[in-house]
Structure formats: structure tokens, C-alpha cells
Amino acid sequence: MNEYIFFTAEGHTQPPQWDKEVNNCQILGRAFGEDEIMAKKTLLKNNPWIEDCGFDPKRIEVAQLFNIC
């Protein structure tokens, strides 16, 4: 099984100084799968908050993680 990390450029974060917004990528989670499609299905199934919070699954980016130990 391969491991993938999922992120999006949707939304923003709020820094400690509350009167500002920071536009950046947001990590949504990690998931395992035979390929990135299966891993994304697992991610969304196990984390319904992603869609509940309004993140668009079509805009989620993915990168495979490699263990080089």
C-alpha cells in the first residue's frame, strides 16, 4: 500500500494576530491506498468533516509519501 498526503489551497488560516488572514495550503490528512484515487476515497470516507466544511474534493491536491529509512 502507498501512503499519500492531501492538501488544498482553498480557504485561509488565522494567525495569532486575529485581525489578519493568511492564504496558504491546508493539509487535510494522510491516507493509504493502492493508488491516489483509492487513497482519496479512503480519506473522504474517514474524514467527512472535509466536505462538511465546504472543501471541494475536485480541488484537493495529492502527493505520494515515501519512506526512505
N, CA and C atoms as a LAMMPS dump frame, in Angstrom:
ITEM: TIMESTEP
0
ITEM: NUMBER OF ATOMS
207
ITEM: BOX BOUNDS ff ff ff
-5.0000000000000000e+02 5.0000000000000000e+02
-5.0000000000000000e+02 5.0000000000000000e+02
-5.0000000000000000e+02 5.0000000000000000e+02
ITEM: ATOMS id mol type element x y z
1 1 1 N 0.84 -1.191 0
2 1 2 C 0 0 0
3 1 3 C 0.877 1.243 0
4 2 1 N 0.421 2.231 -0.693
5 2 2 C 1.119 3.51 -0.752
6 2 3 C 0.458 4.501 0.197
7 3 1 N 1.246 5.448 0.672
8 3 2 C 0.72 6.498 1.553
9 3 3 C 0.752 7.825 0.806
10 4 1 N -0.316 8.597 0.97
11 4 2 C -0.46 9.877 0.285
12 4 3 C -0.836 10.958 1.289
13 5 1 N -0.442 12.189 0.96
14 5 2 C -0.842 13.352 1.759
15 5 3 C -1.735 14.214 0.876
16 6 1 N -2.785 14.756 1.473
17 6 2 C -3.774 15.536 0.727
18 6 3 C -3.817 16.962 1.273
19 7 1 N -3.886 17.912 0.35
20 7 2 C -3.887 19.322 0.74
21 7 3 C -4.698 20.126 -0.262
22 8 1 N -5.029 21.354 0.122
23 8 2 C -5.798 22.235 -0.748
24 8 3 C -5.351 23.676 -0.544
25 9 1 N -5.553 24.472 -1.573
26 9 2 C -5.274 25.91 -1.473
27 9 3 C -6.559 26.682 -1.174
28 10 1 N -7.664 25.962 -0.983
29 10 2 C -8.922 26.62 -0.626
30 10 3 C -8.841 27.137 0.807
31 11 1 N -9.528 28.201 1.061
32 11 2 C -9.619 28.713 2.428
33 11 3 C -8.402 29.515 2.843
34 12 1 N -8.311 29.742 4.131
35 12 2 C -7.207 30.505 4.711
36 12 3 C -7.067 30.084 6.173
37 13 1 N -5.995 30.519 6.77
38 13 2 C -5.817 30.268 8.202
39 13 3 C -5.789 31.602 8.928
40 14 1 N -5.98 31.528 10.211
41 14 2 C -5.985 32.728 11.034
42 14 3 C -4.781 32.67 11.967
43 15 1 N -3.874 33.628 11.846
44 15 2 C -2.689 33.635 12.69
45 15 3 C -3.014 34.133 14.098
46 16 1 N -2.046 34.062 14.997
47 16 2 C -2.273 34.543 16.361
48 16 3 C -2.758 35.997 16.409
49 17 1 N -2.324 36.811 15.458
50 17 2 C -2.819 38.19 15.385
51 17 3 C -4.153 38.131 14.637
52 18 1 N -5.257 38.129 15.358
53 18 2 C -6.587 37.791 14.856
54 18 3 C -7.116 38.693 13.747
55 19 1 N -6.573 39.859 13.558
56 19 2 C -7.127 40.772 12.555
57 19 3 C -6.531 40.551 11.16
58 20 1 N -5.834 39.453 10.959
59 20 2 C -5.233 39.154 9.663
60 20 3 C -5.658 37.769 9.195
61 21 1 N -5.565 37.541 7.882
62 21 2 C -5.785 36.231 7.292
63 21 3 C -4.539 35.844 6.515
64 22 1 N -4.244 34.56 6.469
65 22 2 C -3.097 34.059 5.727
66 22 3 C -3.607 33.09 4.668
67 23 1 N -3.362 33.404 3.401
68 23 2 C -3.722 32.486 2.326
69 23 3 C -2.57 31.51 2.145
70 24 1 N -2.861 30.226 2.289
71 24 2 C -1.826 29.207 2.159
72 24 3 C -2.48 27.863 1.893
73 25 1 N -1.683 26.848 1.713
74 25 2 C -2.216 25.495 1.557
75 25 3 C -2.579 24.941 2.927
76 26 1 N -3.588 24.092 2.933
77 26 2 C -4.013 23.466 4.17
78 26 3 C -3.918 21.953 4.02
79 27 1 N -3.252 21.332 4.958
80 27 2 C -3.148 19.878 4.967
81 27 3 C -4.476 19.307 5.453
82 28 1 N -5.058 18.417 4.67
83 28 2 C -6.336 17.805 5.037
84 28 3 C -6.15 16.441 5.683
85 29 1 N -5.054 15.774 5.387
86 29 2 C -4.821 14.484 6.014
87 29 3 C -3.955 13.575 5.165
88 30 1 N -3.753 12.362 5.7
89 30 2 C -2.992 11.321 5.003
90 30 3 C -3.87 10.094 4.891
91 31 1 N -3.611 9.294 3.861
92 31 2 C -4.373 8.055 3.691
93 31 3 C -3.556 7.064 2.871
94 32 1 N -3.872 5.794 3.058
95 32 2 C -3.226 4.716 2.314
96 32 3 C -4.162 4.22 1.22
97 33 1 N -3.561 3.735 0.138
98 33 2 C -4.336 3.138 -0.938
99 33 3 C -3.419 2.549 -1.985
100 34 1 N -3.991 1.725 -2.853
101 34 2 C -3.222 1.145 -3.958
102 34 3 C -2.742 2.245 -4.905
103 35 1 N -3.55 3.292 -5.036
104 35 2 C -3.193 4.453 -5.849
105 35 3 C -3.829 5.688 -5.213
106 36 1 N -3.585 6.848 -5.797
107 36 2 C -4.086 8.078 -5.172
108 36 3 C -5.609 8.173 -5.206
109 37 1 N -6.239 7.567 -6.183
110 37 2 C -7.708 7.591 -6.257
111 37 3 C -8.317 6.823 -5.088
112 38 1 N -7.79 5.63 -4.835
113 38 2 C -8.311 4.826 -3.719
114 38 3 C -7.989 5.486 -2.373
115 39 1 N -6.81 6.069 -2.262
116 39 2 C -6.444 6.746 -1.019
117 39 3 C -7.348 7.948 -0.772
118 40 1 N -7.688 8.681 -1.834
119 40 2 C -8.573 9.839 -1.686
120 40 3 C -9.97 9.399 -1.238
121 41 1 N -10.45 8.294 -1.775
122 41 2 C -11.749 7.765 -1.34
123 41 3 C -11.706 7.424 0.145
124 42 1 N -10.616 6.806 0.575
125 42 2 C -10.456 6.462 1.993
126 42 3 C -10.41 7.722 2.844
127 43 1 N -9.645 8.711 2.396
128 43 2 C -9.538 9.98 3.128
129 43 3 C -10.921 10.602 3.336
130 44 1 N -11.694 10.704 2.263
131 44 2 C -13.004 11.353 2.352
132 44 3 C -13.996 10.531 3.176
133 45 1 N -13.912 9.208 3.089
134 45 2 C -14.797 8.349 3.871
135 45 3 C -14.502 8.476 5.366
136 46 1 N -13.217 8.51 5.714
137 46 2 C -12.825 8.556 7.128
138 46 3 C -12.824 9.96 7.721
139 47 1 N -12.974 10.967 6.878
140 47 2 C -12.935 12.36 7.332
141 47 3 C -14.086 13.151 6.707
142 48 1 N -15.325 12.872 7.088
143 48 2 C -16.462 13.575 6.483
144 48 3 C -16.43 15.083 6.727
145 49 1 N -15.681 15.527 7.721
146 49 2 C -15.596 16.957 8.006
147 49 3 C -15.026 17.729 6.807
148 50 1 N -14.232 17.073 5.956
149 50 2 C -13.624 17.774 4.818
150 50 3 C -14.716 18.362 3.928
151 51 1 N -15.666 17.528 3.527
152 51 2 C -16.763 18.023 2.698
153 51 3 C -17.76 18.833 3.518
154 52 1 N -17.974 18.449 4.782
155 52 2 C -18.889 19.199 5.649
156 52 3 C -18.433 20.647 5.822
157 53 1 N -17.119 20.874 5.806
158 53 2 C -16.571 22.226 5.961
159 53 3 C -16.535 22.993 4.641
160 54 1 N -16.935 22.337 3.548
161 54 2 C -17.041 23.035 2.269
162 54 3 C -15.858 22.878 1.334
163 55 1 N -14.897 22.04 1.683
164 55 2 C -13.782 21.826 0.771
165 55 3 C -14.284 21.028 -0.437
166 56 1 N -13.874 21.435 -1.625
167 56 2 C -14.278 20.792 -2.866
168 56 3 C -13.344 19.621 -3.157
169 57 1 N -13.85 18.382 -3.14
170 57 2 C -12.99 17.221 -3.391
171 57 3 C -12.239 17.297 -4.721
172 58 1 N -12.803 17.995 -5.702
173 58 2 C -12.142 18.129 -7.005
174 58 3 C -10.902 19.017 -6.94
175 59 1 N -10.822 19.844 -5.914
176 59 2 C -9.691 20.77 -5.799
177 59 3 C -8.616 20.276 -4.836
178 60 1 N -8.806 19.081 -4.296
179 60 2 C -7.828 18.512 -3.37
180 60 3 C -6.616 18.005 -4.149
181 61 1 N -5.449 18.438 -3.734
182 61 2 C -4.187 18.013 -4.343
183 61 3 C -3.634 16.835 -3.554
184 62 1 N -2.763 16.065 -4.185
185 62 2 C -2.217 14.874 -3.542
186 62 3 C -0.742 14.713 -3.903
187 63 1 N 0.008 14.169 -2.96
188 63 2 C 1.416 13.821 -3.193
189 63 3 C 1.689 12.509 -2.472
190 64 1 N 2.398 11.628 -3.147
191 64 2 C 2.753 10.343 -2.521
192 64 3 C 3.895 10.555 -1.544
193 65 1 N 3.794 9.905 -0.391
194 65 2 C 4.852 9.948 0.612
195 65 3 C 5.727 8.709 0.455
196 66 1 N 7.025 8.899 0.634
197 66 2 C 7.967 7.795 0.518
198 66 3 C 8.74 7.651 1.816
199 67 1 N 8.909 6.447 2.276
200 67 2 C 9.691 6.166 3.461
201 67 3 C 11.078 5.724 3.001
202 68 1 N 12.108 6.518 3.328
203 68 2 C 13.451 6.199 2.84
204 68 3 C 14.348 5.663 3.936
205 69 1 N 13.749 5.116 4.983
206 69 2 C 14.545 4.546 6.082
207 69 3 C 15.167 3.235 5.684
